[in-house]
Amino acid sequence: MGTENLAEKAQILIRSRLCSPNFIFKPLSDSPDSNYSKLKFIISSSIMEACNNSILLLGPRGSGKVAVLELVLSDLLEEYPDTITVIRLNGLLHSEDNSALKEIARQLCMEHHLLFSKMASFDDNSQFMIAMLRECGLAHKTVIFALDEFDLFAQGKQRLLYSLLDAMQTVTSQAVVVGVSCRLDADQLLEKRVRSRFSHRKLLFLPPSKEDVQRLLEHILSLPMDSSLACDYAAEFNEKLQSILADKRFKEIISNYLNSNSTTNHLLRFLFIAISNMDLKSGFLSLENFKAALSSIQRQPKQECIKDCSILELYILVCMKRLEVREQNSYNFSSVMKEYKSVHDSFPTSDYYAQNVCLRAFEHLLQRELICFADNRGHTQSIEFRQVKLVVSYAELQEGLKSYRSCPAILLKLIDR
Amino acid sequence: MGNEESPQITRRATRLSSSTPVTSNEVETEKITKPYKLTVNDFVFGGEKLSFNDLLSSFPARGNQIRELLRLLGPVNSPMLPLFVYGDPSTGKTSTILQIFRHLNRPFVYASCLTCYSLQILFESVLDQLLLHKKNAANGYSSARRCVKPSDFVNFLRGDLTSVIEKLKSLKKVGPNKSAGKPSGNMLYLIFDNLELIHEWDKSSTALSFMFNLYDVLKMHEVGLIFISNTSPDTYYSNMGYTEHVPVYFPEYTEDDLRQILMRNQPNRKLYSSFLDVVLRPFCRTTRRVDELSTAFSPLFRKYCEPLSDLASVPNEEMKRRLFSHFRPHIAPSLNEIFWVPSKSSTEAETNKDTTLKGSTRKSEVGDHFAQIDFHMSTSAKYLLISAFLASRNPATLDASLFDSTGGSDSRKRKRKASEKSIEQKEVAEQELLMKGPGTFPLERLLAIFQCITSAADSFDEDEHENDDLRAGGDGGLMSDVLLQLSSLCNANFIIKGGSCPLEGSTRYRSTVSEDLALKVSF
């Protein structure tokens, strides 16, 4: 009972670590040439020298850009209290200029304890923002704009970006604009007048190297000695963990897993599943947990879909494949039915069903997105006559049929031709 | 209470309520039905406590998935990465998750994209549940807050979630002893169901990216997100970079699983098991979905048990063989039906039909099916449908020869021997016909064909019976509500309104009726 309780506490601790980006990215930021230090240097120098600046953080999704930004901001808020205001915008939510300015005004009001009116118009909000920037500049306070999903702000007319960057140049303001995007060409999306006001500083977030991954694993999974957990339990846990980390099979699992997607978030998801698999009775991690996590996170959705199909649906897929092989590139349900009939005529089986049953199976395939419509005329034609195409490839179909339990031999023969 | 209610009755008076006088009885019933006030305890599933073994036994084939979900949800108050549960429809995803939450007794908020058919309704439904706001007559069935944009939703959500979590934490302090209704833990879980329907909304790509990134945007530890979808994760890939979640897969049931599931709650298990021995394997070749199989099996089981006098008896080998031989001719035709809801009148017709056909051998199933059309259509609607079918399937050029009153010009055409080229041309034309489907026709052509058919029918009827009613109604009676019939046929999707022809500017129509249905209607 005691070990279960301890094991539960350890599990909760590690799970909460995995869900908090601050903890994860702290050790990655220790070295002086890491993105953390560079970003911190840029922002703090612009605070101290009272000048404007803009910077872009670029990298694939899940590399920790926002996490590092938040770390830098929290450290700076501690170092320079009362001189920084942070405004956070997200491209998914605030890509429209109206809502963006409303959100900026709302956050500014919250910071400075002013009353925010929801009825303020776009002009009111923009004038308010410019006025606030001027006031903050005169009071030597810096406003930091953190724009997440920057590439979504660069759609349309880019009014918000232009007004922000323009205000930074003309008004006595101290503002830093930090854009975060997963598109590496985000700055190419900017208009000429916006790009000319942009400082073209970019920080690239690369996936962690092998040593970084090793360090990260130890950092996340080792239990601290000085916490509420019993000392000897933590020591034994860490010892077992070290032996797993040093195991060659474990290294193979990790490198195999990171081959597809080597961002940090991907690794964290894997660790989350592994730690959830931990056996609470024994209270320690084992290699089997990691192996089970690997098989449950690496899925082949199309193969699973094919395995879920009934035999009639497989017939329809094979008929469509045969039509494609015959270079009949546009076909619809009626032509598939004709092919189905001809297959049945040449190899009579008991699997010949009426049109409505086949239509139902066809609709199941559409729902599972193994096939899809090739045109957009949804309103003017019924399902039987719209053109369809196969979304699953020949190799996947073949493999799916081979691994299908009790697949009729006729289908295998047909697909091999 | 009565005083409060009466002004509302005058404001939104229906015809019924204003016509009946308010008697003392009604006032009393209004007093009793006081609106139920929601509390924090209503965040859990409620009802009786469900133990782990009960949970496993109520979902016979889902043991692995239940264990996996319980592992991923983790112990109480452990933060969670968002889960993405996917699988075919009717594989038990929603019910399993809800029963798991009943077993764990943890608070959750459930919103389905099926009932909340737009982003605004989805947002407002989630916020209503968080604010413990119930839509009732008192507030005019409106939501607590109006929320259209995702930015407002995130702001409101943060505030409401923090207040709910505070309430949950304070509940703990109030009463340390666990009662059945109190939620356990400080975490709140948001469950979003039927995610694949978002594909059909407007601005679906931004809506989906928003939903998938909701966890990162919220950045709250005490909230767990669970997404349920009928399609696999690769259907959500977008070109904006896809945020992945932890996948949980619900595979389709195997035959043994289906047998276990269908056997539950059956009064006579051995009888049903012998029935399934006969029926399950052939039906599983067409579909493996539980809902479709159970709707197909219930009338079949009744037919299977027909020769039995005592439904509770346990069949032995000899009785099984007898039942099978009686039941066998019914299997093949029922495999070719998808959905048959027996109405009361048709069961009577069945018994009559059986008595008449006892002596004669059964005709082919085709003939029997044609005799019944299971919905009611007026005569003019039937004529209109057939004319639409003819208009769609035949090109306009054939109209003159088909509907010629003399009808004799065709026979004078000499039949030439079909050359090879014309055979090829015919094949190509057939192929094209298959591909294009039914053609479109303007309204005038439909009315012309309709008039031809009805006048021919009228003359036919005149020869047969001297029916005064028909003649009195005559052409005028059938024509007057043709447009009405046309619009009702359009609403029933028998005729689709297509795009308008660019030259003439009139809308064109297209018939969606298959040959079988047209034949049935004409019978």
Boltz contact constraints between the chains, C-beta under 6 A:
constraints:
  - contact:
      token1: [A, 8]
      token2: [B, 75]
      max_distance: 6.0
  - contact:
      token1: [A, 12]
      token2: [B, 78]
      max_distance: 6.0
  - contact:
      token1: [A, 15]
      token2: [B, 78]
      max_distance: 6.0
  - contact:
      token1: [A, 15]
      token2: [B, 79]
      max_distance: 6.0
  - contact:
      token1: [A, 16]
      token2: [B, 79]
      max_distance: 6.0
  - contact:
      token1: [A, 19]
      token2: [B, 79]
      max_distance: 6.0
  - contact:
      token1: [A, 61]
      token2: [B, 241]
      max_distance: 6.0
  - contact:
      token1: [A, 92]
      token2: [B, 209]
      max_distance: 6.0
  - contact:
      token1: [A, 92]
      token2: [B, 210]
      max_distance: 6.0
  - contact:
      token1: [A, 93]
      token2: [B, 150]
      max_distance: 6.0
  - contact:
      token1: [A, 93]
      token2: [B, 151]
      max_distance: 6.0
  - contact:
      token1: [A, 94]
      token2: [B, 151]
      max_distance: 6.0
  - contact:
      token1: [A, 99]
      token2: [B, 149]
      max_distance: 6.0
  - contact:
      token1: [A, 99]
      token2: [B, 151]
      max_distance: 6.0
  - contact:
      token1: [A, 182]
      token2: [B, 241]
      max_distance: 6.0
  - contact:
      token1: [A, 269]
      token2: [B, 246]
      max_distance: 6.0
  - contact:
      token1: [A, 272]
      token2: [B, 81]
      max_distance: 6.0
  - contact:
      token1: [A, 276]
      token2: [B, 71]
      max_distance: 6.0
  - contact:
      token1: [A, 276]
      token2: [B, 72]
      max_distance: 6.0
  - contact:
      token1: [A, 299]
      token2: [B, 247]
      max_distance: 6.0
  - contact:
      token1: [A, 301]
      token2: [B, 232]
      max_distance: 6.0
  - contact:
      token1: [A, 301]
      token2: [B, 234]
      max_distance: 6.0
  - contact:
      token1: [A, 308]
      token2: [B, 88]
      max_distance: 6.0
  - contact:
      token1: [A, 308]
      token2: [B, 252]
      max_distance: 6.0
  - contact:
      token1: [A, 310]
      token2: [B, 286]
      max_distance: 6.0
  - contact:
      token1: [A, 310]
      token2: [B, 287]
      max_distance: 6.0
  - contact:
      token1: [A, 310]
      token2: [B, 288]
      max_distance: 6.0
  - contact:
      token1: [A, 311]
      token2: [B, 285]
      max_distance: 6.0
  - contact:
      token1: [A, 312]
      token2: [B, 286]
      max_distance: 6.0
  - contact:
      token1: [A, 334]
      token2: [B, 434]
      max_distance: 6.0
  - contact:
      token1: [A, 335]
      token2: [B, 434]
      max_distance: 6.0
  - contact:
      token1: [A, 353]
      token2: [B, 336]
      max_distance: 6.0
  - contact:
      token1: [A, 354]
      token2: [B, 336]
      max_distance: 6.0
  - contact:
      token1: [A, 356]
      token2: [B, 338]
      max_distance: 6.0
  - contact:
      token1: [A, 357]
      token2: [B, 286]
      max_distance: 6.0
  - contact:
      token1: [A, 357]
      token2: [B, 336]
      max_distance: 6.0
  - contact:
      token1: [A, 357]
      token2: [B, 338]
      max_distance: 6.0
  - contact:
      token1: [A, 360]
      token2: [B, 338]
      max_distance: 6.0
  - contact:
      token1: [A, 369]
      token2: [B, 231]
      max_distance: 6.0
  - contact:
      token1: [A, 369]
      token2: [B, 235]
      max_distance: 6.0
  - contact:
      token1: [A, 380]
      token2: [B, 498]
      max_distance: 6.0
  - contact:
      token1: [A, 381]
      token2: [B, 437]
      max_distance: 6.0
  - contact:
      token1: [A, 382]
      token2: [B, 512]
      max_distance: 6.0
  - contact:
      token1: [A, 385]
      token2: [B, 437]
      max_distance: 6.0
